[in-house]
Amino acid sequence: MSESQEFLKYLINETLYQIDPVEMSSAVNEVAATESPIQQPSASKVEAVPQVSDPKPTYQAPINKVLILFENPNGEEMLAVQKDYLTKILGAVKLTWDGVDSRNVRTFPLEQPPVHQYVIAFTAAHELGVLSPYQMGVKGNQKVVMAHDLSTIAASVEYRKQLWSALQQMFL
């Protein structure tokens, strides 16, 4: 090792990079003598640090009187095709997409019953109890309709008629 250090003296001429082994060993000893040994903190001084878990998506408070529940396992928003179809359905009962709150129960599961005046569930995962499909149910001051998912309704004339009848009872 001393041969390597001697070689470095000739390779690097700047005094900044030249290290004298004798000075280095004495400097290391001085630092070691002045440092205090590592002390373990006592139990009374240790404070619990709160664990930060992965944040869960939160759901905002109701803005509108109508809540649309749906299920999309591939994203937070309703599929564009289903949203367009639902916009037409809402238009038939004089509502707009901007006039309703929507909630994907896959992303934002219901932890407590919703407080909206009207709830339309296009999913069985609504946590609102046992409901007959396409029959308007009343729970307190809340009117609830449970229906199949929008893709199934769009494919069936009978389901469209039943949904229309339930929505007429609810809104008209």
WOSULCOR-V212573 format. One record per backbone hydrogen bond with DSSP energy under -1.0 kcal/mol. CO is the residue of the C=O (numbers start at 1). NH is the residue of the N-H. Records with the same first field share a line. If there is no record, write none. Layout:
CO = NH ; NH
This chain:
1 = 5
2 = 6
3 = 7
4 = 8
5 = 9
6 = 10
7 = 11
8 = 12
20 = 24
21 = 25
22 = 26
23 = 27
24 = 28
25 = 29
26 = 30
27 = 31
28 = 32
29 = 33
30 = 34
31 = 35
65 = 118
66 = 101
67 = 120
68 = 103
69 = 122
70 = 105
72 = 75
79 = 83
80 = 84
81 = 85
82 = 86
83 = 87
84 = 88
85 = 89
86 = 90
87 = 91
88 = 92
90 = 93 ; 95
91 = 94
96 = 99
97 = 100
101 = 68
103 = 70
104 = 108
117 = 143
118 = 67
119 = 145
120 = 69
121 = 147
124 = 126
132 = 135
137 = 144
139 = 142
142 = 139
143 = 119
144 = 137
145 = 121
146 = 134
149 = 153
150 = 154
151 = 155
153 = 156
156 = 160
157 = 161
158 = 162
159 = 163
160 = 164
161 = 165
162 = 166
163 = 167
164 = 168
165 = 169
166 = 170
167 = 171
168 = 172
